[in-house]
Amino acid sequence: MFGIIKNIFIFVVFISLIFAQQKMDFRTEDERAKNPNIALKKSLIFPGVGQLYNDQKIKGYTLIAAELFSLYNFNENRKKYKDFNESYGKSQDYYLRERNRFAWIAIGLYFYGILDSVVEAHLDDFDKIVRENDPLLDTGDIDGE
């Protein structure tokens, strides 16, 4: 089971890297600036909602799906552990370990979603700030000549 979780995690990271999201926005400068406090509040509601606020649709929906998957598996293993029956084919300790594993995955995804959305909101206008403060863009030389 751990191999499946590891493969899903690698798949999510791989998909996130493949589909890098280029932002195309037609709002004014004041409307564009993302507020980290709003991103934090939205991420506290559910993982992935802060990414949707930051216009990272693929990462947001992937995070929501991963959180729902881990919560579903946590609940299924919790039920099997609580109402253990010999016909399940596994030991009761197996369902306890799986329940705990999916609980930790859900907790990790929750905190990852919060951290990622707040950092992304802070860095939303990073490219603009770099362009404004780049000494090479105006003169073509570091010394200004």
N, CA, C and O atoms as a GROMACS GRO file, in nm:
protein
  580
    1MET      N    1   0.083  -0.119   0.000
    1MET     CA    2   0.000   0.000   0.000
    1MET      C    3   0.087   0.125   0.000
    1MET      O    4   0.052   0.226  -0.062
    2PHE      N    5   0.200   0.118   0.070
    2PHE     CA    6   0.289   0.235   0.073
    2PHE      C    7   0.342   0.266  -0.066
    2PHE      O    8   0.363   0.382  -0.100
    3GLY      N    9   0.364   0.162  -0.146
    3GLY     CA   10   0.412   0.182  -0.283
    3GLY      C   11   0.311   0.257  -0.367
    3GLY      O   12   0.349   0.339  -0.451
    4ILE      N   13   0.184   0.230  -0.346
    4ILE     CA   14   0.078   0.300  -0.420
    4ILE      C   15   0.076   0.447  -0.382
    4ILE      O   16   0.065   0.533  -0.469
    5ILE      N   17   0.087   0.475  -0.253
    5ILE     CA   18   0.087   0.613  -0.206
    5ILE      C   19   0.208   0.687  -0.260
    5ILE      O   20   0.198   0.802  -0.303
    6LYS      N   21   0.323   0.622  -0.258
    6LYS     CA   22   0.444   0.683  -0.310
    6LYS      C   23   0.430   0.712  -0.459
    6LYS      O   24   0.471   0.818  -0.506
    7ASN      N   25   0.373   0.618  -0.534
    7ASN     CA   26   0.353   0.639  -0.678
    7ASN      C   27   0.255   0.752  -0.705
    7ASN      O   28   0.275   0.830  -0.798
    8ILE      N   29   0.149   0.762  -0.625
    8ILE     CA   30   0.053   0.872  -0.642
    8ILE      C   31   0.120   1.005  -0.613
    8ILE      O   32   0.099   1.102  -0.686
    9PHE      N   33   0.201   1.011  -0.508
    9PHE     CA   34   0.272   1.135  -0.475
    9PHE      C   35   0.367   1.176  -0.587
    9PHE      O   36   0.372   1.293  -0.625
   10ILE      N   37   0.442   1.080  -0.640
   10ILE     CA   38   0.535   1.110  -0.749
   10ILE      C   39   0.457   1.155  -0.872
   10ILE      O   40   0.500   1.246  -0.943
   11PHE      N   41   0.344   1.092  -0.899
   11PHE     CA   42   0.260   1.130  -1.012
   11PHE      C   43   0.209   1.274  -0.997
   11PHE      O   44   0.211   1.350  -1.094
   12VAL      N   45   0.164   1.312  -0.878
   12VAL     CA   46   0.114   1.447  -0.854
   12VAL      C   47   0.225   1.549  -0.874
   12VAL      O   48   0.203   1.653  -0.936
   13VAL      N   49   0.343   1.522  -0.822
   13VAL     CA   50   0.456   1.613  -0.838
   13VAL      C   51   0.494   1.624  -0.986
   13VAL      O   52   0.520   1.733  -1.036
   14PHE      N   53   0.496   1.512  -1.055
   14PHE     CA   54   0.530   1.509  -1.197
   14PHE      C   55   0.430   1.589  -1.280
   14PHE      O   56   0.470   1.667  -1.366
   15ILE      N   57   0.302   1.572  -1.253
   15ILE     CA   58   0.198   1.645  -1.326
   15ILE      C   59   0.210   1.795  -1.297
   15ILE      O   60   0.191   1.877  -1.387
   16SER      N   61   0.240   1.831  -1.172
   16SER     CA   62   0.255   1.972  -1.137
   16SER      C   63   0.372   2.036  -1.212
   16SER      O   64   0.365   2.152  -1.251
   17LEU      N   65   0.479   1.959  -1.233
   17LEU     CA   66   0.594   2.012  -1.305
   17LEU      C   67   0.568   2.021  -1.455
   17LEU      O   68   0.616   2.113  -1.521
   18ILE      N   69   0.495   1.925  -1.509
   18ILE     CA   70   0.468   1.925  -1.652
   18ILE      C   71   0.378   2.041  -1.692
   18ILE      O   72   0.403   2.110  -1.791
   19PHE      N   73   0.273   2.062  -1.614
   19PHE     CA   74   0.176   2.164  -1.648
   19PHE      C   75   0.202   2.292  -1.570
   19PHE      O   76   0.118   2.336  -1.492
   20ALA      N   77   0.318   2.350  -1.591
   20ALA     CA   78   0.348   2.477  -1.527
   20ALA      C   79   0.247   2.579  -1.577
   20ALA      O   80   0.216   2.585  -1.696
   21GLN      N   81   0.198   2.657  -1.486
   21GLN     CA   82   0.086   2.744  -1.520
   21GLN      C   83   0.133   2.885  -1.548
   21GLN      O   84   0.190   2.952  -1.461
   22GLN      N   85   0.109   2.930  -1.670
   22GLN     CA   86   0.139   3.067  -1.706
   22GLN      C   87   0.015   3.150  -1.679
   22GLN      O   88  -0.094   3.117  -1.726
   23LYS      N   89   0.032   3.255  -1.604
   23LYS     CA   90  -0.083   3.336  -1.568
   23LYS      C   91  -0.107   3.442  -1.675
   23LYS      O   92  -0.016   3.512  -1.718
   24MET      N   93  -0.232   3.452  -1.718
   24MET     CA   94  -0.274   3.555  -1.812
   24MET      C   95  -0.388   3.627  -1.746
   24MET      O   96  -0.496   3.572  -1.727
   25ASP      N   97  -0.363   3.752  -1.709
   25ASP     CA   98  -0.460   3.823  -1.628
   25ASP      C   99  -0.488   3.960  -1.689
   25ASP      O  100  -0.397   4.030  -1.731
   26PHE      N  101  -0.614   3.996  -1.695
   26PHE     CA  102  -0.655   4.123  -1.753
   26PHE      C  103  -0.704   4.222  -1.648
   26PHE      O  104  -0.771   4.319  -1.681
   27ARG      N  105  -0.671   4.197  -1.524
   27ARG     CA  106  -0.712   4.288  -1.417
   27ARG      C  107  -0.612   4.402  -1.403
   27ARG      O  108  -0.501   4.396  -1.457
   28THR      N  109  -0.651   4.505  -1.329
   28THR     CA  110  -0.560   4.617  -1.303
   28THR      C  111  -0.455   4.572  -1.202
   28THR      O  112  -0.466   4.466  -1.142
   29GLU      N  113  -0.353   4.655  -1.183
   29GLU     CA  114  -0.244   4.620  -1.091
   29GLU      C  115  -0.295   4.601  -0.949
   29GLU      O  116  -0.251   4.510  -0.879
   30ASP      N  117  -0.388   4.686  -0.905
   30ASP     CA  118  -0.441   4.672  -0.769
   30ASP      C  119  -0.522   4.545  -0.754
   30ASP      O  120  -0.520   4.482  -0.648
   31GLU      N  121  -0.594   4.506  -0.858
   31GLU     CA  122  -0.674   4.385  -0.850
   31GLU      C  123  -0.587   4.259  -0.857
   31GLU      O  124  -0.626   4.155  -0.805
   32ARG      N  125  -0.472   4.269  -0.920
   32ARG     CA  126  -0.387   4.152  -0.940
   32ARG      C  127  -0.317   4.106  -0.814
   32ARG      O  128  -0.298   3.986  -0.794
   33ALA      N  129  -0.279   4.197  -0.729
   33ALA     CA  130  -0.201   4.160  -0.611
   33ALA      C  131  -0.282   4.066  -0.523
   33ALA      O  132  -0.391   4.099  -0.477
   34LYS      N  133  -0.226   3.949  -0.500
   34LYS     CA  134  -0.291   3.849  -0.415
   34LYS      C  135  -0.263   3.882  -0.269
   34LYS      O  136  -0.152   3.920  -0.233
   35ASN      N  137  -0.364   3.866  -0.187
   35ASN     CA  138  -0.351   3.893  -0.045
   35ASN      C  139  -0.319   3.761   0.028
   35ASN      O  140  -0.400   3.669   0.024
   36PRO      N  141  -0.203   3.751   0.093
   36PRO     CA  142  -0.168   3.628   0.164
   36PRO      C  143  -0.266   3.592   0.276
   36PRO      O  144  -0.285   3.474   0.306
   37ASN      N  145  -0.329   3.693   0.337
   37ASN     CA  146  -0.426   3.663   0.444
   37ASN      C  147  -0.550   3.594   0.388
   37ASN      O  148  -0.604   3.503   0.451
   38ILE      N  149  -0.594   3.637   0.271
   38ILE     CA  150  -0.709   3.571   0.208
   38ILE      C  151  -0.672   3.430   0.167
   38ILE      O  152  -0.750   3.336   0.184
   39ALA      N  153  -0.551   3.413   0.112
   39ALA     CA  154  -0.505   3.279   0.074
   39ALA      C  155  -0.498   3.188   0.196
   39ALA      O  156  -0.534   3.070   0.189
   40LEU      N  157  -0.452   3.242   0.309
   40LEU     CA  158  -0.444   3.163   0.432
   40LEU      C  159  -0.583   3.121   0.478
   40LEU      O  160  -0.604   3.005   0.513
   41LYS      N  161  -0.678   3.214   0.479
   41LYS     CA  162  -0.813   3.183   0.524
   41LYS      C  163  -0.879   3.079   0.435
   41LYS      O  164  -0.947   2.988   0.483
   42LYS      N  165  -0.859   3.091   0.305
   42LYS     CA  166  -0.918   2.994   0.213
   42LYS      C  167  -0.853   2.857   0.229
   42LYS      O  168  -0.921   2.755   0.218
   43SER      N  169  -0.724   2.853   0.255
   43SER     CA  170  -0.655   2.725   0.273
   43SER      C  171  -0.691   2.659   0.404
   43SER      O  172  -0.688   2.536   0.415
   44LEU      N  173  -0.726   2.738   0.503
   44LEU     CA  174  -0.768   2.679   0.631
   44LEU      C  175  -0.902   2.608   0.616
   44LEU      O  176  -0.930   2.513   0.689
   45ILE      N  177  -0.985   2.652   0.521
   45ILE     CA  178  -1.114   2.587   0.498
   45ILE      C  179  -1.092   2.446   0.446
   45ILE      O  180  -1.144   2.350   0.502
   46PHE      N  181  -1.014   2.433   0.339
   46PHE     CA  182  -0.985   2.302   0.280
   46PHE      C  183  -0.861   2.314   0.193
   46PHE      O  184  -0.846   2.415   0.123
   47PRO      N  185  -0.773   2.214   0.194
   47PRO     CA  186  -0.652   2.222   0.110
   47PRO      C  187  -0.688   2.233  -0.038
   47PRO      O  188  -0.774   2.160  -0.087
   48GLY      N  189  -0.622   2.323  -0.107
   48GLY     CA  190  -0.644   2.341  -0.249
   48GLY      C  191  -0.724   2.465  -0.281
   48GLY      O  192  -0.713   2.518  -0.392
   49VAL      N  193  -0.804   2.513  -0.188
   49VAL     CA  194  -0.887   2.631  -0.213
   49VAL      C  195  -0.798   2.756  -0.222
   49VAL      O  196  -0.827   2.847  -0.300
   50GLY      N  197  -0.692   2.761  -0.144
   50GLY     CA  198  -0.598   2.873  -0.153
   50GLY      C  199  -0.526   2.875  -0.287
   50GLY      O  200  -0.497   2.982  -0.340
   51GLN      N  201  -0.497   2.757  -0.342
   51GLN     CA  202  -0.433   2.749  -0.473
   51GLN      C  203  -0.531   2.797  -0.581
   51GLN      O  204  -0.489   2.862  -0.676
   52LEU      N  205  -0.657   2.766  -0.566
   52LEU     CA  206  -0.757   2.815  -0.661
   52LEU      C  207  -0.766   2.968  -0.654
   52LEU      O  208  -0.783   3.033  -0.757
   53TYR      N  209  -0.754   3.025  -0.534
   53TYR     CA  210  -0.752   3.170  -0.518
   53TYR      C  211  -0.630   3.230  -0.589
   53TYR      O  212  -0.639   3.339  -0.646
   54ASN      N  213  -0.518   3.160  -0.585
   54ASN     CA  214  -0.396   3.209  -0.648
   54ASN      C  215  -0.389   3.177  -0.797
   54ASN      O  216  -0.284   3.193  -0.858
   55ASP      N  217  -0.499   3.133  -0.855
   55ASP     CA  218  -0.508   3.099  -0.998
   55ASP      C  219  -0.418   2.983  -1.036
   55ASP      O  220  -0.366   2.979  -1.148
   56GLN      N  221  -0.399   2.889  -0.947
   56GLN     CA  222  -0.325   2.766  -0.975
   56GLN      C  223  -0.427   2.652  -0.977
   56GLN      O  224  -0.438   2.576  -0.881
   57LYS      N  225  -0.499   2.643  -1.086
   57LYS     CA  226  -0.613   2.551  -1.094
   57LYS      C  227  -0.569   2.404  -1.086
   57LYS      O  228  -0.628   2.326  -1.010
   58ILE      N  229  -0.470   2.367  -1.162
   58ILE     CA  230  -0.428   2.226  -1.165
   58ILE      C  231  -0.377   2.182  -1.028
   58ILE      O  232  -0.414   2.075  -0.980
   59LYS      N  233  -0.293   2.263  -0.966
   59LYS     CA  234  -0.241   2.228  -0.834
   59LYS      C  235  -0.353   2.226  -0.730
   59LYS      O  236  -0.355   2.141  -0.642
   60GLY      N  237  -0.446   2.319  -0.741
   60GLY     CA  238  -0.557   2.324  -0.645
   60GLY      C  239  -0.646   2.202  -0.654
   60GLY      O  240  -0.677   2.140  -0.552
   61TYR      N  241  -0.688   2.167  -0.777
   61TYR     CA  242  -0.775   2.051  -0.792
   61TYR      C  243  -0.702   1.921  -0.758
   61TYR      O  244  -0.763   1.828  -0.705
   62THR      N  245  -0.574   1.914  -0.787
   62THR     CA  246  -0.496   1.795  -0.752
   62THR      C  247  -0.486   1.781  -0.600
   62THR      O  248  -0.498   1.671  -0.547
   63LEU      N  249  -0.465   1.891  -0.532
   63LEU     CA  250  -0.455   1.889  -0.386
   63LEU      C  251  -0.589   1.852  -0.323
   63LEU      O  252  -0.593   1.778  -0.225
   64ILE      N  253  -0.698   1.904  -0.378
   64ILE     CA  254  -0.831   1.868  -0.328
   64ILE      C  255  -0.856   1.719  -0.347
   64ILE      O  256  -0.905   1.652  -0.256
   65ALA      N  257  -0.823   1.667  -0.465
   65ALA     CA  258  -0.845   1.524  -0.493
   65ALA      C  259  -0.759   1.437  -0.401
   65ALA      O  260  -0.806   1.335  -0.351
   66ALA      N  261  -0.634   1.476  -0.380
   66ALA     CA  262  -0.545   1.397  -0.293
   66ALA      C  263  -0.595   1.398  -0.149
   66ALA      O  264  -0.589   1.296  -0.080
   67GLU      N  265  -0.645   1.512  -0.104
   67GLU     CA  266  -0.698   1.520   0.033
   67GLU      C  267  -0.823   1.435   0.048
   67GLU      O  268  -0.838   1.362   0.146
   68LEU      N  269  -0.912   1.442  -0.049
   68LEU     CA  270  -1.033   1.360  -0.044
   68LEU      C  271  -0.999   1.211  -0.049
   68LEU      O  272  -1.061   1.130   0.022
   69PHE      N  273  -0.902   1.174  -0.131
   69PHE     CA  274  -0.858   1.034  -0.140
   69PHE      C  275  -0.803   0.986  -0.007
   69PHE      O  276  -0.837   0.876   0.038
   70SER      N  277  -0.720   1.066   0.056
   70SER     CA  278  -0.661   1.023   0.184
   70SER      C  279  -0.766   1.017   0.295
   70SER      O  280  -0.762   0.928   0.379
   71LEU      N  281  -0.860   1.112   0.296
   71LEU     CA  282  -0.966   1.108   0.397
   71LEU      C  283  -1.059   0.988   0.376
   71LEU      O  284  -1.103   0.926   0.473
   72TYR      N  285  -1.088   0.956   0.251
   72TYR     CA  286  -1.172   0.839   0.221
   72TYR      C  287  -1.103   0.710   0.269
   72TYR      O  288  -1.166   0.627   0.334
   73ASN      N  289  -0.976   0.695   0.236
   73ASN     CA  290  -0.903   0.574   0.277
   73ASN      C  291  -0.885   0.568   0.429
   73ASN      O  292  -0.888   0.460   0.488
   74PHE      N  293  -0.866   0.684   0.491
   74PHE     CA  294  -0.860   0.687   0.637
   74PHE      C  295  -0.991   0.633   0.696
   74PHE      O  296  -0.989   0.551   0.788
   75ASN      N  297  -1.103   0.681   0.642
   75ASN     CA  298  -1.232   0.640   0.696
   75ASN      C  299  -1.259   0.491   0.671
   75ASN      O  300  -1.311   0.422   0.759
   76GLU      N  301  -1.223   0.441   0.554
   76GLU     CA  302  -1.244   0.299   0.524
   76GLU      C  303  -1.161   0.211   0.617
   76GLU      O  304  -1.211   0.111   0.670
   77ASN      N  305  -1.037   0.246   0.638
   77ASN     CA  306  -0.951   0.168   0.728
   77ASN      C  307  -0.996   0.182   0.873
   77ASN      O  308  -0.982   0.088   0.952
   78ARG      N  309  -1.048   0.298   0.909
   78ARG     CA  310  -1.101   0.317   1.044
   78ARG      C  311  -1.220   0.225   1.068
   78ARG      O  312  -1.230   0.163   1.174
   79LYS      N  313  -1.310   0.216   0.970
   79LYS     CA  314  -1.426   0.127   0.983
   79LYS      C  315  -1.383  -0.020   0.993
   79LYS      O  316  -1.435  -0.094   1.076
   80LYS      N  317  -1.288  -0.060   0.909
   80LYS     CA  318  -1.243  -0.199   0.910
   80LYS      C  319  -1.171  -0.233   1.039
   80LYS      O  320  -1.180  -0.346   1.089
   81TYR      N  321  -1.099  -0.137   1.094
   81TYR     CA  322  -1.031  -0.161   1.222
   81TYR      C  323  -1.131  -0.173   1.335
   81TYR      O  324  -1.119  -0.260   1.422
   82LYS      N  325  -1.231  -0.084   1.335
   82LYS     CA  326  -1.330  -0.082   1.442
   82LYS      C  327  -1.418  -0.207   1.439
   82LYS      O  328  -1.444  -0.267   1.543
   83ASP      N  329  -1.465  -0.245   1.321
   83ASP     CA  330  -1.553  -0.361   1.306
   83ASP      C  331  -1.476  -0.476   1.243
   83ASP      O  332  -1.516  -0.531   1.141
   84PHE      N  333  -1.366  -0.512   1.304
   84PHE     CA  334  -1.278  -0.612   1.244
   84PHE      C  335  -1.347  -0.747   1.232
   84PHE      O  336  -1.419  -0.792   1.322
   85ASN      N  337  -1.323  -0.809   1.117
   85ASN     CA  338  -1.378  -0.941   1.089
   85ASN      C  339  -1.267  -1.024   1.027
   85ASN      O  340  -1.188  -0.972   0.948
   86GLU      N  341  -1.260  -1.149   1.059
   86GLU     CA  342  -1.155  -1.237   1.007
   86GLU      C  343  -1.163  -1.254   0.856
   86GLU      O  344  -1.064  -1.291   0.792
   87SER      N  345  -1.278  -1.228   0.798
   87SER     CA  346  -1.295  -1.248   0.653
   87SER      C  347  -1.227  -1.138   0.570
   87SER      O  348  -1.221  -1.150   0.448
   88TYR      N  349  -1.176  -1.034   0.634
   88TYR     CA  350  -1.111  -0.926   0.559
   88TYR      C  351  -0.981  -0.972   0.494
   88TYR      O  352  -0.939  -0.914   0.394
   89GLY      N  353  -0.918  -1.072   0.547
   89GLY     CA  354  -0.795  -1.124   0.488
   89GLY      C  355  -0.668  -1.058   0.539
   89GLY      O  356  -0.559  -1.104   0.506
   90LYS      N  357  -0.679  -0.956   0.614
   90LYS     CA  358  -0.563  -0.888   0.673
   90LYS      C  359  -0.581  -0.887   0.825
   90LYS      O  360  -0.690  -0.916   0.876
   91SER      N  361  -0.474  -0.854   0.895
   91SER     CA  362  -0.484  -0.849   1.041
   91SER      C  363  -0.542  -0.714   1.084
   91SER      O  364  -0.545  -0.618   1.007
   92GLN      N  365  -0.586  -0.709   1.206
   92GLN     CA  366  -0.641  -0.585   1.259
   92GLN      C  367  -0.533  -0.478   1.270
   92GLN      O  368  -0.560  -0.359   1.252
   93ASP      N  369  -0.410  -0.519   1.299
   93ASP     CA  370  -0.299  -0.424   1.305
   93ASP      C  371  -0.272  -0.359   1.170
   93ASP      O  372  -0.232  -0.243   1.164
   94TYR      N  373  -0.295  -0.432   1.062
   94TYR     CA  374  -0.277  -0.377   0.928
   94TYR      C  375  -0.370  -0.257   0.906
   94TYR      O  376  -0.327  -0.153   0.856
   95TYR      N  377  -0.496  -0.271   0.945
   95TYR     CA  378  -0.591  -0.162   0.926
   95TYR      C  379  -0.560  -0.045   1.018
   95TYR      O  380  -0.586   0.070   0.982
   96LEU      N  381  -0.506  -0.072   1.135
   96LEU     CA  382  -0.463   0.034   1.224
   96LEU      C  383  -0.349   0.113   1.162
   96LEU      O  384  -0.351   0.236   1.163
   97ARG      N  385  -0.248   0.043   1.108
   97ARG     CA  386  -0.135   0.110   1.043
   97ARG      C  387  -0.182   0.193   0.924
   97ARG      O  388  -0.139   0.307   0.906
   98GLU      N  389  -0.269   0.135   0.842
   98GLU     CA  390  -0.318   0.207   0.724
   98GLU      C  391  -0.401   0.329   0.764
   98GLU      O  392  -0.391   0.434   0.701
   99ARG      N  393  -0.482   0.314   0.866
   99ARG     CA  394  -0.561   0.428   0.914
   99ARG      C  395  -0.470   0.541   0.957
   99ARG      O  396  -0.491   0.657   0.921
  100ASN      N  397  -0.367   0.508   1.035
  100ASN     CA  398  -0.273   0.609   1.083
  100ASN      C  399  -0.194   0.671   0.968
  100ASN      O  400  -0.169   0.791   0.967
  101ARG      N  401  -0.156   0.589   0.871
  101ARG     CA  402  -0.079   0.640   0.757
  101ARG      C  403  -0.160   0.742   0.678
  101ARG      O  404  -0.109   0.849   0.644
  102PHE      N  405  -0.285   0.710   0.650
  102PHE     CA  406  -0.368   0.803   0.574
  102PHE      C  407  -0.403   0.927   0.656
  102PHE      O  408  -0.424   1.034   0.599
  103ALA      N  409  -0.411   0.913   0.787
  103ALA     CA  410  -0.432   1.031   0.872
  103ALA      C  411  -0.313   1.126   0.861
  103ALA      O  412  -0.332   1.247   0.848
  104TRP      N  413  -0.192   1.072   0.865
  104TRP     CA  414  -0.074   1.157   0.853
  104TRP      C  415  -0.062   1.219   0.714
  104TRP      O  416  -0.017   1.333   0.700
  105ILE      N  417  -0.101   1.145   0.612
  105ILE     CA  418  -0.099   1.200   0.476
  105ILE      C  419  -0.197   1.316   0.466
  105ILE      O  420  -0.165   1.420   0.409
  106ALA      N  421  -0.316   1.299   0.522
  106ALA     CA  422  -0.417   1.406   0.518
  106ALA      C  423  -0.368   1.530   0.593
  106ALA      O  424  -0.388   1.642   0.547
  107ILE      N  425  -0.306   1.509   0.708
  107ILE     CA  426  -0.253   1.622   0.786
  107ILE      C  427  -0.141   1.691   0.709
  107ILE      O  428  -0.135   1.814   0.705
  108GLY      N  429  -0.052   1.613   0.649
  108GLY     CA  430   0.057   1.671   0.571
  108GLY      C  431   0.007   1.751   0.452
  108GLY      O  432   0.057   1.859   0.424
  109LEU      N  433  -0.092   1.698   0.381
  109LEU     CA  434  -0.150   1.772   0.267
  109LEU      C  435  -0.216   1.901   0.313
  109LEU      O  436  -0.209   2.003   0.244
  110TYR      N  437  -0.280   1.897   0.428
  110TYR     CA  438  -0.346   2.016   0.481
  110TYR      C  439  -0.244   2.128   0.506
  110TYR      O  440  -0.264   2.241   0.463
  111PHE      N  441  -0.136   2.095   0.575
  111PHE     CA  442  -0.035   2.197   0.605
  111PHE      C  443   0.042   2.238   0.479
  111PHE      O  444   0.080   2.355   0.466
  112TYR      N  445   0.066   2.145   0.388
  112TYR     CA  446   0.130   2.181   0.262
  112TYR      C  447   0.045   2.281   0.184
  112TYR      O  448   0.097   2.378   0.130
  113GLY      N  449  -0.086   2.258   0.180
  113GLY     CA  450  -0.175   2.349   0.109
  113GLY      C  451  -0.173   2.489   0.168
  113GLY      O  452  -0.174   2.588   0.095
  114ILE      N  453  -0.170   2.497   0.300
  114ILE     CA  454  -0.164   2.628   0.366
  114ILE      C  455  -0.034   2.698   0.332
  114ILE      O  456  -0.034   2.814   0.290
  115LEU      N  457   0.076   2.630   0.351
  115LEU     CA  458   0.208   2.690   0.327
  115LEU      C  459   0.225   2.731   0.182
  115LEU      O  460   0.272   2.841   0.154
  116ASP      N  461   0.187   2.645   0.090
  116ASP     CA  462   0.204   2.675  -0.052
  116ASP      C  463   0.120   2.794  -0.096
  116ASP      O  464   0.168   2.878  -0.171
  117SER      N  465  -0.004   2.801  -0.051
  117SER     CA  466  -0.090   2.911  -0.095
  117SER      C  467  -0.043   3.046  -0.040
  117SER      O  468  -0.050   3.147  -0.110
  118VAL      N  469   0.003   3.048   0.084
  118VAL     CA  470   0.050   3.174   0.143
  118VAL      C  471   0.179   3.220   0.074
  118VAL      O  472   0.194   3.339   0.044
  119VAL      N  473   0.272   3.128   0.050
  119VAL     CA  474   0.397   3.164  -0.017
  119VAL      C  475   0.370   3.213  -0.159
  119VAL      O  476   0.428   3.311  -0.204
  120GLU      N  477   0.281   3.145  -0.230
  120GLU     CA  478   0.248   3.185  -0.367
  120GLU      C  479   0.181   3.322  -0.370
  120GLU      O  480   0.206   3.401  -0.461
  121ALA      N  481   0.097   3.351  -0.272
  121ALA     CA  482   0.034   3.483  -0.266
  121ALA      C  483   0.138   3.592  -0.239
  121ALA      O  484   0.130   3.701  -0.296
  122HIS      N  485   0.235   3.563  -0.154
  122HIS     CA  486   0.342   3.660  -0.128
  122HIS      C  487   0.427   3.683  -0.253
  122HIS      O  488   0.471   3.796  -0.278
  123LEU      N  489   0.450   3.580  -0.331
  123LEU     CA  490   0.538   3.590  -0.448
  123LEU      C  491   0.462   3.620  -0.577
  123LEU      O  492   0.518   3.606  -0.686
  124ASP      N  493   0.336   3.659  -0.566
  124ASP     CA  494   0.253   3.680  -0.684
  124ASP      C  495   0.311   3.787  -0.777
  124ASP      O  496   0.311   3.770  -0.899
  125ASP      N  497   0.360   3.896  -0.722
  125ASP     CA  498   0.414   4.004  -0.806
  125ASP      C  499   0.568   4.005  -0.807
  125ASP      O  500   0.629   4.109  -0.830
  126PHE      N  501   0.628   3.892  -0.782
  126PHE     CA  502   0.774   3.882  -0.775
  126PHE      C  503   0.840   3.919  -0.908
  126PHE      O  504   0.939   3.991  -0.910
  127ASP      N  505   0.786   3.870  -1.020
  127ASP     CA  506   0.844   3.900  -1.151
  127ASP      C  507   0.842   4.049  -1.180
  127ASP      O  508   0.938   4.102  -1.236
  128LYS      N  509   0.735   4.116  -1.145
  128LYS     CA  510   0.725   4.260  -1.168
  128LYS      C  511   0.829   4.336  -1.085
  128LYS      O  512   0.892   4.429  -1.135
  129ILE      N  513   0.847   4.297  -0.961
  129ILE     CA  514   0.945   4.363  -0.874
  129ILE      C  515   1.087   4.342  -0.926
  129ILE      O  516   1.168   4.434  -0.923
  130VAL      N  517   1.116   4.222  -0.973
  130VAL     CA  518   1.249   4.194  -1.028
  130VAL      C  519   1.273   4.278  -1.152
  130VAL      O  520   1.381   4.336  -1.168
  131ARG      N  521   1.174   4.286  -1.241
  131ARG     CA  522   1.189   4.368  -1.363
  131ARG      C  523   1.210   4.515  -1.330
  131ARG      O  524   1.289   4.582  -1.396
  132GLU      N  525   1.141   4.566  -1.229
  132GLU     CA  526   1.154   4.706  -1.192
  132GLU      C  527   1.290   4.737  -1.131
  132GLU      O  528   1.340   4.849  -1.145
  133ASN      N  529   1.351   4.641  -1.065
  133ASN     CA  530   1.477   4.666  -0.994
  133ASN      C  531   1.598   4.605  -1.062
  133ASN      O  532   1.706   4.599  -1.002
  134ASP      N  533   1.584   4.560  -1.185
  134ASP     CA  534   1.696   4.499  -1.256
  134ASP      C  535   1.783   4.607  -1.319
  134ASP      O  536   1.737   4.677  -1.409
  135PRO      N  537   1.909   4.623  -1.274
  135PRO     CA  538   1.995   4.729  -1.329
  135PRO      C  539   2.037   4.701  -1.474
  135PRO      O  540   2.074   4.794  -1.544
  136LEU      N  541   2.032   4.578  -1.518
  136LEU     CA  542   2.075   4.544  -1.654
  136LEU      C  543   1.971   4.583  -1.760
  136LEU      O  544   2.005   4.599  -1.876
  137LEU      N  545   1.846   4.596  -1.722
  137LEU     CA  546   1.743   4.628  -1.820
  137LEU      C  547   1.754   4.770  -1.873
  137LEU      O  548   1.725   4.793  -1.991
  138ASP      N  549   1.795   4.865  -1.790
  138ASP     CA  550   1.803   5.005  -1.834
  138ASP      C  551   1.930   5.034  -1.914
  138ASP      O  552   1.924   5.102  -2.017
  139THR      N  553   2.041   4.983  -1.869
  139THR     CA  554   2.167   5.024  -1.931
  139THR      C  555   2.235   4.912  -2.010
  139THR      O  556   2.313   4.938  -2.102
  140GLY      N  557   2.206   4.789  -1.976
  140GLY     CA  558   2.272   4.678  -2.044
  140GLY      C  559   2.405   4.644  -1.982
  140GLY      O  560   2.470   4.548  -2.024
  141ASP      N  561   2.447   4.720  -1.880
  141ASP     CA  562   2.575   4.696  -1.815
  141ASP      C  563   2.560   4.719  -1.666
  141ASP      O  564   2.481   4.804  -1.625
  142ILE      N  565   2.632   4.647  -1.588
  142ILE     CA  566   2.623   4.660  -1.442
  142ILE      C  567   2.674   4.796  -1.398
  142ILE      O  568   2.619   4.854  -1.304
  143ASP      N  569   2.778   4.848  -1.462
  143ASP     CA  570   2.836   4.976  -1.422
  143ASP      C  571   2.755   5.094  -1.472
  143ASP      O  572   2.785   5.208  -1.434
  144GLY      N  573   2.654   5.073  -1.554
  144GLY     CA  574   2.572   5.183  -1.603
  144GLY      C  575   2.626   5.247  -1.728
  144GLY      O  576   2.584   5.358  -1.762
  145GLU      N  577   2.717   5.184  -1.799
  145GLU     CA  578   2.776   5.243  -1.919
  145GLU      C  579   2.715   5.182  -2.043
  145GLU      O  580   2.752   5.220  -2.154
   0.00000   0.00000   0.00000
